[in-house]
Amino acid sequence: MESKWVKAFYKRQFEMFAYLDEYSEHYLDLAKEIEQQVNQPFQSVLEIGAGNGHLAKTLASLGKDVTTVELVPELVDFARQDEPKGVTSICASFYDVDLNDSFDVLLYIDGFGVDGDDEQLYLLKRISQWLKLNGVGLIDIYNPTYWKKAAGQTMSIDPSKSVLRKYDYDQENHRMIDTWWEEGAPHDTYTQSLACYKSSEIENLCLQAGLKIVDWYPGGAMDWDEWTYYPKSSLKDCLSYRIKIVKA
Ligand SMILES: C[S@@+](CC[C@H](N)C(=O)[O-])C[C@H]1O[C@@H](n2cnc3c(N)ncnc32)[C@H](O)[C@@H]1O
C-alpha cells in the first residue's frame, strides 16, 4: 500500500547517516515531553514509523513497554542491537501489520503523510483500533504554511556538508518535497514527500476515523531570513505540530 519511494528513501537515508545515529540526550528530552503531553499514567506504547529505535529504548528505560513498527529492515536490525527488555521491534508496514493488542499510547513522531488522504484515513482508523478506550495518541503533522515558504531553499544536511537538500512544495496536492543528493552528483537524487495539513483539515480527517484532537503542540521553525532554527514556534508558523488524539 505504501508509496514506492518510502522504503528506498529511508533505507538510503539510514545508509548515509548510520554513523550519526548515536543515542543523544535529545531522546530523553523527547520521552519526557511525551510523558508530559500524555499527562496520565501509561504502560504500553505502540510507536509506528519508529526509525532507529532510540526513542523506544529511552521510553523503556523509563519503565514503559514499547512495541515498534518500522518498514525498513536495516533500521529494525539497527534498533534490535542492545535492545532492552521492554522493547519489541516489528519489521512491517503499519498498513498491514497484524497486532492483536491495544495500547495506552500511540506515537507517530515525524513522518505522518507519506501517502494520500485515503491511506492517511485508513491509517488513522487503524490507530483508533489500536488505542485502548481511554488511550492517547501523539502524531506530528507537517504545516502547509511553513512548507510553502520553505520552497526553493537549499542547504547541506550532514556535518561534513557532503549531502545537500532542496525543499519544494506541491501546491496541488499540498505536499512538501525534500530532494537529496550528494555533492558532485546532482542528478542522482532521492526525494521524500509528505502531505501537509491545516489544523481544520487534520481535525476533519481524525473525526472521520473516529478520533478527536484534544491538544496541539507547535514545534520549531527555521527563520529563512536570519537562517536560524528556533525550537519553539507558533501553530501558524511551525514546521510541524503535534496533535494529541483520543477516541471520539
Ligand atoms: C521521518 S522518519 C522518522 C523516524 C522516527 N520516528 C524519528 O522521529 O526519528 C519516518 C519513518 O517512518 C517509516 N515508515 C514509513 N512508512 C512506513 C510504513 N508504512 N510502515 C512502517 N514504517 C514506515 C520510515 O521507514 C521512517 O523510518
The ligand as an SDF file (V2000), in Angstrom:
LIG
                    3D

 27 29  0  0  0  0  0  0  0  0999 V2000
   10.8450   10.7050    9.0560 C   0  0  0  0  0  0  0  0  0  0  0  0
   11.2350    9.0870    9.6300 S   0  0  0  0  0  0  0  0  0  0  0  0
   11.0270    9.3060   11.3830 C   0  0  0  0  0  0  0  0  0  0  0  0
   11.6590    8.2200   12.2110 C   0  0  0  0  0  0  0  0  0  0  0  0
   11.4900    8.4090   13.7240 C   0  0  0  0  0  0  0  0  0  0  0  0
   10.0990    8.3850   14.1250 N   0  0  0  0  0  0  0  0  0  0  0  0
   12.1470    9.6960   14.1570 C   0  0  0  0  0  0  0  0  0  0  0  0
   11.4300   10.6180   14.5780 O   0  0  0  0  0  0  0  0  0  0  0  0
   13.3830    9.7760   14.0610 O   0  0  0  0  0  0  0  0  0  0  0  0
    9.7650    8.1600    9.1920 C   0  0  0  0  0  0  0  0  0  0  0  0
    9.9100    6.6680    9.4440 C   0  0  0  0  0  0  0  0  0  0  0  0
    8.6620    6.0270    9.1300 O   0  0  0  0  0  0  0  0  0  0  0  0
    8.9370    4.7960    8.4920 C   0  0  0  0  0  0  0  0  0  0  0  0
    7.7720    4.3790    7.6930 N   0  0  0  0  0  0  0  0  0  0  0  0
    7.2960    4.9660    6.5700 C   0  0  0  0  0  0  0  0  0  0  0  0
    6.2410    4.2820    6.0870 N   0  0  0  0  0  0  0  0  0  0  0  0
    6.0510    3.2360    6.9350 C   0  0  0  0  0  0  0  0  0  0  0  0
    5.1150    2.1660    6.9700 C   0  0  0  0  0  0  0  0  0  0  0  0
    4.1950    2.0120    6.0120 N   0  0  0  0  0  0  0  0  0  0  0  0
    5.1790    1.2960    7.9950 N   0  0  0  0  0  0  0  0  0  0  0  0
    6.1240    1.4260    8.9700 C   0  0  0  0  0  0  0  0  0  0  0  0
    7.0520    2.4160    8.9750 N   0  0  0  0  0  0  0  0  0  0  0  0
    7.0120    3.3100    7.9710 C   0  0  0  0  0  0  0  0  0  0  0  0
   10.1530    5.1210    7.6300 C   0  0  0  0  0  0  0  0  0  0  0  0
   10.8500    3.9690    7.2050 O   0  0  0  0  0  0  0  0  0  0  0  0
   10.9650    6.0040    8.5730 C   0  0  0  0  0  0  0  0  0  0  0  0
   11.8550    5.2670    9.3620 O   0  0  0  0  0  0  0  0  0  0  0  0
  1  2  1  0
  2  3  1  0
  2 10  1  0
  3  4  1  0
  4  5  1  0
  5  6  1  0
  5  7  1  0
  7  8  2  0
  7  9  1  0
 10 11  1  0
 11 12  1  0
 11 26  1  0
 12 13  1  0
 13 14  1  0
 13 24  1  0
 14 15  1  0
 14 23  1  0
 15 16  2  0
 16 17  1  0
 17 18  1  0
 17 23  2  0
 18 19  1  0
 18 20  2  0
 20 21  1  0
 21 22  2  0
 22 23  1  0
 24 25  1  0
 24 26  1  0
 26 27  1  0
M  CHG  2   2   1   9  -1
M  END
$$$$
